[in-house]
Amino acid sequence: MSPRPRLVVALVVGSLLAVFLAYQALFNSGTLLVSVAQLRSDTDGAAQKQVTLTGTVVRASRTSDPMRFVLRDESSAQTVAVSYRGSVPDAFKTSNPRQGASRSD
């Protein structure tokens, strides 16, 4: 196979891959990103879907299955109780007790 047909095949395959990835990004986005207020008002049917919820953690339990915490909306006083199953996010992990300790010589 000469270099010219290889280039054409590579460009066609690359173009098809780019179109497929663009389609996946635009039309098959995974989860909605919603605030507590949007979840409470059920915007876009968010209360019945898997969503990524934004807010400030007010209270959290240290148990991990399921992890329970309360989120407050950043722009209002609305809160929502969350029961989360899965790997514990870094923000909820307890820090290493030796971390930040100073060493005296």
C-alpha positions as CSV (number, residue, x, y, z in Angstrom):
1,M,0.0,0.0,0.0
2,S,1.5,3.3,-1.0
3,P,1.6,6.2,1.5
4,R,-1.2,8.1,-0.2
5,P,-4.1,5.6,0.5
6,R,-2.8,5.1,4.0
7,L,-3.0,8.8,4.7
8,V,-6.6,8.8,3.3
9,V,-7.6,5.8,5.4
10,A,-6.0,7.4,8.5
11,L,-7.8,10.7,7.9
12,V,-11.2,9.0,7.4
13,V,-10.8,6.9,10.6
14,G,-9.6,10.0,12.5
15,S,-12.6,12.1,11.2
16,L,-15.1,9.3,12.2
17,L,-13.6,9.1,15.7
18,A,-13.8,12.9,16.1
19,V,-17.4,12.9,15.0
20,F,-18.3,10.0,17.4
21,L,-16.6,11.7,20.3
22,A,-18.3,15.0,19.6
23,Y,-21.7,13.2,19.4
24,Q,-21.0,11.4,22.7
25,A,-20.1,14.7,24.5
26,L,-23.1,16.6,23.2
27,F,-25.9,14.2,23.4
28,N,-25.0,11.6,25.9
29,S,-23.7,13.6,28.8
30,G,-23.9,11.5,31.9
31,T,-25.4,13.3,34.9
32,L,-27.0,16.7,35.5
33,L,-25.1,19.2,37.6
34,V,-27.8,20.8,39.9
35,S,-27.9,22.9,43.0
36,V,-29.9,22.1,46.1
37,A,-32.5,24.7,45.1
38,Q,-32.8,23.2,41.6
39,L,-33.2,19.7,43.1
40,R,-35.9,21.0,45.5
41,S,-37.8,22.7,42.7
42,D,-37.4,19.5,40.6
43,T,-35.9,21.4,37.6
44,D,-35.5,19.0,34.6
45,G,-36.9,16.1,36.7
46,A,-33.7,16.1,38.7
47,A,-35.3,14.5,41.7
48,Q,-35.8,11.3,39.7
49,K,-32.4,11.2,38.1
50,Q,-28.8,10.5,39.1
51,V,-27.3,14.0,39.5
52,T,-24.2,15.7,40.6
53,L,-25.3,17.9,43.5
54,T,-23.6,21.2,44.4
55,G,-23.7,22.8,47.8
56,T,-22.1,23.3,51.1
57,V,-21.9,20.3,53.6
58,V,-23.7,21.3,56.8
59,R,-23.6,18.0,58.7
60,A,-22.0,14.7,57.8
61,S,-21.8,11.2,59.4
62,R,-18.6,9.3,59.6
63,T,-20.1,6.0,58.7
64,S,-19.4,4.9,55.2
65,D,-22.2,2.6,54.0
66,P,-24.3,4.6,53.2
67,M,-22.6,7.9,54.0
68,R,-25.2,10.5,55.1
69,F,-24.8,14.2,55.0
70,V,-26.8,17.4,54.6
71,L,-26.1,19.9,51.8
72,R,-27.1,23.6,51.9
73,D,-27.7,25.7,48.8
74,E,-25.1,28.4,48.4
75,S,-27.6,31.1,47.4
76,S,-30.5,30.2,49.7
77,A,-31.2,28.5,53.0
78,Q,-32.6,25.3,51.4
79,T,-31.1,22.0,52.5
80,V,-31.3,18.4,51.3
81,A,-30.4,15.2,53.1
82,V,-28.1,12.9,51.0
83,S,-27.5,9.2,51.3
84,Y,-24.4,8.3,49.3
85,R,-23.1,4.9,48.3
86,G,-19.8,4.5,46.7
87,S,-16.2,5.4,47.3
88,V,-15.7,8.1,49.9
89,P,-14.8,11.4,48.3
90,D,-11.5,13.0,49.4
91,A,-13.3,15.9,51.0
92,F,-14.9,13.5,53.5
93,K,-11.8,11.4,54.3
94,T,-10.3,11.9,57.7
95,S,-6.8,13.3,57.5
96,N,-3.7,11.4,58.5
97,P,-3.0,12.2,62.2
98,R,0.7,12.6,61.4
99,Q,0.1,15.1,58.6
100,G,1.1,18.6,59.6
101,A,3.0,17.4,62.7
102,S,6.2,19.2,63.2
103,R,9.5,17.5,64.0
104,S,11.7,18.9,66.7
105,D,15.4,18.1,66.6
